[in-house]
Amino acid sequence: MLQISQIVTEKERVIEGLKKRNFPNVEQVLDQAIALDEKRKSSQQSLDSNLAEANALAKEIGGLMKAGKREEAEAIKSKTAELKSASKELAEAKDQVEKELLALLYTIPNVPHPSVPSGNTDEDNEVVKTVGETPKLYAGAVPHWDLIKQYDIIDFDLGIKITGAGFPVYKGKGARLQRSLVNFFLDEAVAAGFSEVQPPIMVNEASGYATGQLPDKEGQMYHVGNENLYLIPTAEVPITNLYRDVIVNEDQLPIKHTGFTPCFRREAGSWGAHVRGLNRLHQFDKVEIVQVCKPEDSYKALDDMCNHVANLLEKLGLQYRILRLCGGDIGFTSALTFDFEVYSAAQEKWLEVSSVSNFETFQANRLKLRYKDENKKTQLLHTLNGSALALPRIIAAILENNQTPDGINIPEVLVPYTGFDKI
C-alpha cells in the first residue's frame, strides 16, 4: 500500500508511474485520496481541540469544587457534557473517513521502478538476457504430457477422479523427481544464507491483506468459508507475515528466509492447448525465497536473488531467459519484477518458472514492518521475494529437454537426490 504522505509529496511521480501501469483515472483517484486525508486531518484537529478544551474545563471544575464554588462548577459541567458528545461524533466521523481512505489506498497499486518499461501485455516485456543453447531433440521426441503417460510418472486422470482438473498425482520416479527438486532447491537456498522455515499453508484475512493478495487477487485464491481462511497462492504470504506488526532490530537485517509449500491457485481462464499438462495447475509445489532489508540495500538484494535463481537453472542445465516486466504486466504489489523462463524444447515455447520482485515499502506499509535507524527514527523496510523455484514447468522442461529414444536423463546435480540417473 502506498503511503498517503508519498501520494501527497510525490504526486507527479506517482501519477507518472501509475500511468505506466495503465491505472485508470489516476489523477481523480489520487485527488480523492488527498481529499480524504485532508478531511481526516481536519476531523483529528477538531477532535483534539474538543478533547483539550474538555480536559481544561475538567481541571477548572476540580478547582472550583475545592474552592466551594459548587454552582459555578455545575454550570461548567454542562459545557463538558456538550464537548464529550461532540467529541464522540467527531471520533466516529474520523474513523469513517479513515476507513474510506484505507479502502481507497488498498485499490492503488505500487509505483513501478523507473527502469520498468511501458507496455500493455506480456508481449511488451523486455528480454534482459538469454543463457544456454536450445536443446536439439531426436526425431521422435514428444511433449511432456505424452512422456508422463509413456513412463507412468504423473497421472492427470487420477487427479481428476480424486479432486478435479489441475490436481495431478505424481507416481514412482515422478514423485521422486519432484521431491528431489524440492530438496535440491532448499539445500541451495540454505547454502546461500537463507534460513529455512515451514509455514502454514492457510492464512487468515489479515495476512492476505498484509502482503497484497487481498483484495487484489481474491478471485484467484481458494477460500475456506467456515473459518474465513485462504489456501496460500505462494509461500511469500505466510513467510512475509512472520514480520507483520514487528519493529526489527537493525542488527537483524537483512532477514533471509526460504520455505517449501504446496501452492493453490484457481487460475480462472482458458484451458486449451497452450496450458496443457504441467503448464498450468491449481495445486503445485514451490520453494520460495524472501528477504527483508533496509531500503538502501534492496536493489542489491534483488540482484543477488536473481543470480541465485539463474544459478539453479544453470546447474539443472536448462536454457533460460530473464525478462523485465513492463508496466502492464507487473504485479499489483511489485515495484520491479524479473521473470525467468525456461525453454521447453518439445513444445517449442518459453515457460515461466520464477518471478523475483522488489516491493519496496508497499508490503511493509501494510505489514507495519519497520526498524529503527541509527538516529532511533522508525522507518519502513523493503520486502522482496522470488520463486526458487516453482516445480511443474521445471519438471516439464527437464522431461522434454532430456528425453532420448531409451529414456529420460536426469540432470547430474539431481542424481544424488533421486538415486537414479534415468527414467
C-alpha positions as a printed Julia matrix, in Angstrom:
423×3 Matrix{Float64}:
   0.0     0.0     0.0
   1.28    3.43   -0.9
   1.77    5.83    1.98
  -0.59    8.8     1.82
   2.4    11.05    2.57
   4.07    9.67   -0.56
   0.99   10.45   -2.65
   0.86   14.0    -1.27
   4.55   14.89   -1.54
   5.4    12.94   -4.73
   2.1    13.22   -6.55
   3.51   13.82  -10.04
   5.96   10.91   -9.76
   3.18    8.64   -8.52
   0.9     9.71  -11.41
   3.67    9.1   -13.94
   4.39    5.64  -12.52
   0.76    4.56  -12.31
   0.13    5.72  -15.87
   2.9     3.33  -16.9
   0.74    0.62  -15.34
  -2.29    1.9   -17.3
  -4.05    2.52  -13.97
  -7.41    4.14  -14.84
  -8.47    7.6   -13.64
  -5.2     8.0   -11.78
  -5.46   11.76  -11.17
  -9.02   11.52   -9.87
  -8.18    8.59   -7.57
  -5.15   10.35   -6.09
  -7.09   13.6    -5.67
  -9.8    11.65   -3.86
  -7.18   10.1    -1.55
  -5.66   13.51   -0.8
  -9.11   14.99   -0.12
  -9.94   12.16    2.29
  -6.6    12.68    4.03
  -7.35   16.4     4.44
 -10.77   15.53    5.83
  -9.15   13.06    8.21
  -6.66   15.7     9.41
  -9.44   18.26    9.89
 -11.51   15.77   11.91
  -8.48   14.92   14.01
  -7.73   18.59   14.7
 -11.33   19.28   15.72
 -11.33   16.21   17.95
  -8.03   17.18   19.56
  -9.3    20.73   20.15
 -12.5    19.45   21.78
 -10.64   17.0    23.99
  -8.15   19.67   25.06
 -10.98   22.06   25.95
 -12.8    19.32   27.85
  -9.64   18.48   29.81
  -9.07   22.14   30.66
 -12.65   22.51   31.86
 -12.36   19.35   33.95
  -9.37   20.85   35.75
 -11.29   24.11   36.23
 -14.24   22.21   37.7
 -11.91   20.5    40.16
 -10.52   23.84   41.27
 -13.98   25.34   41.71
 -15.19   22.37   43.74
 -12.18   22.65   46.05
 -12.93   26.38   46.47
 -16.54   25.54   47.4
 -17.95   27.17   44.26
 -20.33   24.34   43.5
 -22.83   26.36   41.42
 -20.12   27.64   39.07
 -18.71   24.11   38.79
 -22.12   22.66   37.91
 -22.6    25.32   35.24
 -19.32   24.32   33.57
 -20.2    20.61   33.76
 -23.0    21.11   31.23
 -20.41   22.52   28.81
 -18.13   19.49   29.26
 -21.09   17.18   28.56
 -21.66   19.0    25.26
 -17.98   18.69   24.4
 -17.97   14.95   25.17
 -20.99   14.4    22.94
 -19.38   16.41   20.13
 -16.09   14.55   20.62
 -17.86   11.21   20.22
 -19.41   12.35   16.94
 -16.06   13.71   15.72
 -14.31   10.45   16.62
 -16.9     8.44   14.7
 -16.6    10.75   11.71
 -12.8    10.49   11.8
 -12.95    6.67   11.99
 -15.31    6.59    9.0
 -13.02    8.81    6.92
 -10.01    6.67    7.87
 -11.88    3.53    6.72
 -12.77    5.19    3.42
  -9.18    6.31    2.89
  -7.79    2.86    3.71
 -10.27    1.15    1.37
  -9.23    3.52   -1.43
  -5.49    3.05   -0.78
  -6.0    -0.73   -0.99
  -7.08   -0.29   -4.63
  -3.97    1.65   -5.72
  -1.05   -0.48   -7.0
   2.62    0.1    -6.31
   4.58    2.71   -8.24
   6.89    0.99  -10.76
  10.65    1.48  -10.59
  11.92    3.94  -13.25
  13.53    1.04  -15.15
  10.16   -0.67  -15.73
   9.34   -0.38  -19.45
   5.98    0.87  -20.68
   3.64   -1.68  -22.19
   0.26   -3.33  -22.02
   0.8    -7.11  -22.03
   3.49   -9.76  -21.58
   4.42   -9.24  -25.23
   5.86   -5.86  -24.2
   8.21   -7.3   -21.56
  11.89   -6.63  -22.09
  14.22   -9.6   -22.61
  17.27   -8.83  -20.47
  19.35  -11.82  -21.49
  19.18  -15.41  -22.74
  21.51  -18.09  -21.41
  22.26  -21.56  -22.78
  21.8   -23.48  -26.01
  18.45  -24.59  -27.39
  18.19  -28.37  -26.87
  18.26  -30.49  -30.03
  15.79  -33.35  -29.72
  15.71  -36.61  -31.65
  13.11  -37.1   -34.38
  10.61  -38.98  -32.21
  10.58  -36.51  -29.3
   7.19  -35.69  -27.76
   5.79  -33.13  -25.26
   5.85  -33.95  -21.55
   2.14  -34.82  -21.4
   2.92  -37.79  -23.65
   6.11  -38.67  -21.77
   4.36  -38.86  -18.39
   1.9   -41.39  -19.8
   4.62  -43.37  -21.54
   6.65  -43.72  -18.33
   3.66  -43.67  -15.93
   5.14  -40.98  -13.67
   2.34  -38.37  -13.44
  -1.36  -39.14  -13.72
  -3.84  -36.38  -14.51
  -6.82  -38.72  -14.8
  -6.36  -39.93  -11.23
  -6.15  -36.32  -10.07
  -9.43  -35.53  -11.82
 -11.02  -38.57  -10.18
  -9.83  -37.57   -6.7
 -10.22  -33.77   -6.93
 -10.6   -32.24  -10.38
  -8.63  -30.8   -13.28
  -5.31  -29.22  -12.36
  -4.52  -31.56   -9.43
  -2.12  -34.23  -10.78
  -0.92  -37.34   -8.98
   2.87  -37.87   -9.07
   3.86  -41.54   -9.13
   7.06  -43.59   -8.75
  10.03  -41.83  -10.29
   7.85  -38.8   -11.0
   7.23  -38.37   -7.26
  10.92  -38.95   -6.54
  11.92  -36.34   -9.13
   9.51  -33.85   -7.55
  10.9   -34.49   -4.05
  14.49  -34.33   -5.28
  13.92  -30.89   -6.79
  12.39  -29.6    -3.55
  15.36  -30.82   -1.52
  17.87  -29.5    -4.07
  16.28  -26.04   -4.1
  16.08  -25.88   -0.3
  19.69  -27.01    0.14
  20.88  -24.42   -2.37
  18.9   -21.67   -0.64
  20.25  -22.59    2.8
  23.78  -22.62    1.38
  23.13  -19.1     0.05
  22.28  -17.85    3.55
  18.5   -18.25    3.63
  17.06  -19.65    6.86
  14.52  -22.41    6.25
  11.01  -22.17    7.66
   7.97  -24.39    7.18
   4.93  -22.1     7.4
   1.19  -22.87    7.45
  -0.43  -23.32    4.04
  -3.6   -21.49    5.09
  -3.64  -17.84    6.14
  -6.2   -15.51    7.68
  -7.65  -12.44    6.04
  -5.23  -10.07    7.8
  -2.27  -11.94    6.31
  -3.79  -11.77    2.82
  -4.26   -8.01    3.1
  -0.79   -7.51    4.57
   1.08   -8.89    1.55
  -1.37   -7.58   -1.07
  -3.13  -10.76   -2.19
  -6.34   -9.23   -0.82
  -8.33   -7.58   -2.16
  -6.44   -7.68   -5.5
  -6.28  -11.47   -6.04
  -9.29  -12.62   -4.06
 -10.8   -14.34   -7.12
  -7.65  -16.43   -7.62
  -7.49  -17.78   -4.06
  -9.27  -20.78   -2.59
 -11.39  -19.67    0.35
 -12.26  -21.89    3.33
 -15.54  -20.21    4.18
 -16.34  -21.69    7.59
 -13.06  -20.46    9.06
 -12.56  -17.46    6.73
  -9.11  -18.76    5.79
  -7.35  -18.84    2.42
  -5.14  -21.54    0.9
  -1.88  -19.82    0.04
  -1.04  -18.99   -3.59
   2.65  -18.77   -2.63
   4.84  -19.19    0.47
   5.58  -15.47    0.2
   2.34  -14.8     2.08
   2.92  -16.71    5.35
   6.7   -16.17    5.4
   6.48  -12.39    4.97
   3.67  -12.27    7.55
   6.08  -13.64   10.15
   7.08   -9.98   10.49
   3.66   -8.32   10.5
   3.44   -5.64   13.22
   7.13   -6.05   14.04
   9.86   -3.48   14.66
  13.06   -5.26   13.65
  16.39   -4.57   15.29
  18.82   -3.14   12.75
  21.41   -5.82   13.57
  18.91   -8.49   12.43
  18.95   -7.16    8.86
  18.89   -8.43    6.23
  16.36  -11.16    7.06
  16.54  -14.05    4.58
  14.11  -16.98    4.59
  13.34  -19.91    2.34
  10.4   -22.25    2.54
   8.76  -25.09    0.64
   4.98  -25.27    0.39
   2.28  -26.51   -1.91
   0.57  -23.56   -3.6
  -3.06  -23.23   -4.63
  -4.43  -21.01   -7.39
  -7.83  -21.07   -9.0
  -6.27  -19.74  -12.24
  -9.63  -18.79  -13.74
  -9.43  -18.51  -17.5
  -8.94  -20.53  -20.65
  -7.74  -24.12  -20.57
  -6.55  -25.01  -24.03
  -3.54  -26.48  -25.77
  -1.29  -23.65  -24.54
  -1.87  -24.72  -20.92
  -1.77  -28.5   -21.33
  -0.08  -30.88  -18.92
   2.05  -29.25  -16.24
   1.94  -25.81  -17.84
  -0.86  -24.61  -15.54
  -2.11  -26.27  -12.36
  -4.4   -25.49   -9.45
  -2.0   -27.12   -6.97
   1.77  -27.16   -7.35
   4.91  -27.22   -5.23
   7.29  -24.31   -4.93
  10.36  -23.25   -2.98
  10.3   -19.55   -2.17
  12.99  -17.11   -1.08
  12.08  -13.97    0.88
  14.17  -11.02    2.03
  13.53   -8.09    4.36
  16.16   -5.36    4.24
  16.89   -1.66    4.58
  15.71    0.49    1.65
  19.24    1.34    0.53
  20.11   -2.36    0.26
  17.05   -3.74   -1.53
  18.14   -3.47   -5.16
  21.44   -5.19   -4.41
  19.36   -7.87   -2.7
  17.18   -8.14   -5.82
  20.27   -8.69   -7.98
  21.53  -11.37   -5.57
  18.2   -13.19   -5.65
  18.14  -13.12   -9.46
  21.68  -14.53   -9.53
  20.56  -17.29   -7.15
  17.71  -18.32   -9.47
  19.98  -18.18  -12.51
  22.5   -20.41  -10.74
  19.81  -23.04  -10.07
  18.77  -23.14  -13.72
  22.37  -23.38  -14.9
  23.03  -26.28  -12.53
  19.98  -28.05  -13.95
  21.33  -27.5   -17.46
  18.26  -25.61  -18.65
  18.28  -22.86  -21.23
  16.64  -19.78  -19.71
  15.95  -16.15  -20.31
  15.3   -13.21  -17.97
  12.56  -10.66  -18.66
  11.98   -7.28  -17.07
   8.2    -7.0   -16.78
   6.51   -3.99  -18.35
   4.07   -1.68  -16.58
   1.04   -3.53  -17.92
   2.25   -6.96  -16.79
   3.93   -6.27  -13.46
   2.13   -7.48  -10.33
  -0.06   -5.18   -8.23
   2.36   -5.05   -5.28
   5.67   -5.0    -7.15
   7.95   -2.07   -7.97
  10.23   -4.17  -10.2
   9.92   -7.8   -11.3
  12.19  -10.08  -13.29
  10.62  -13.23  -14.7
  12.69  -16.31  -15.51
  11.55  -18.58  -18.32
  12.98  -21.93  -19.39
  12.8   -23.25  -22.93
  10.61  -26.31  -23.38
  12.06  -27.96  -26.46
   9.23  -30.34  -27.39
   6.61  -27.59  -27.05
   8.96  -25.07  -28.66
   7.95  -22.37  -26.2
   9.2   -20.48  -23.17
   7.69  -21.37  -19.78
   7.75  -19.04  -16.78
   9.32  -20.71  -13.73
  10.16  -17.79  -11.43
   9.27  -14.21  -10.63
  11.7   -12.21   -8.48
  10.32   -8.93   -7.17
  11.16   -5.92   -5.04
   8.07   -4.46   -3.36
  10.0    -1.58   -1.74
   7.81   -0.27    1.15
   4.48   -1.32   -0.4
   4.05   -4.53    1.61
   5.89   -3.19    4.65
   3.4    -0.34    4.94
   0.54   -2.84    5.09
   2.5    -5.12    7.4
   3.64   -2.25    9.65
   7.09   -3.81    9.29
   9.7    -1.31   10.48
  13.13   -0.82   12.0
  14.84    1.93   13.99
  17.72    3.58   12.18
  20.91    4.9    13.77
  19.03    8.07   14.78
  16.37    5.95   16.54
  13.86    7.01   13.89
  11.33    4.32   12.91
  11.32    3.59    9.17
   9.58    1.14    6.86
  11.66   -1.72    5.49
  11.72   -3.15    1.97
  10.46   -6.68    1.2
  11.41   -8.94   -1.69
  10.53  -12.44   -2.79
  11.21  -14.9    -5.57
  10.38  -18.4    -6.77
  13.46  -20.58   -6.4
  11.81  -22.45   -7.96
   8.26  -23.41   -8.99
   8.33  -27.09   -9.89
   5.76  -28.07  -12.56
   7.26  -26.26  -15.54
  10.79  -27.12  -14.39
   9.77  -30.78  -14.47
   8.14  -30.29  -17.89
  11.36  -28.8   -19.29
  13.58  -31.47  -17.68
  11.43  -34.27  -19.13
  11.22  -32.77  -22.61
  14.76  -31.47  -22.97
  16.44  -34.62  -21.66
  14.39  -37.29  -23.46
  16.18  -39.91  -25.56
  14.9   -42.94  -27.5
  15.65  -45.15  -24.49
  14.56  -42.94  -21.58
  14.82  -39.54  -19.9
  18.18  -38.5   -18.48
  18.18  -36.91  -15.01
  20.33  -33.75  -14.59
  23.58  -34.75  -12.94
  23.09  -32.41   -9.99
  19.86  -34.22   -9.06
  21.17  -37.8    -9.17
  22.35  -37.76   -5.51
  18.79  -36.74   -4.58
  16.85  -39.09   -6.89
  19.05  -42.14   -6.53
  18.67  -42.82  -10.26
  20.02  -41.19  -13.41
  17.35  -42.18  -15.92
  13.59  -42.62  -16.15
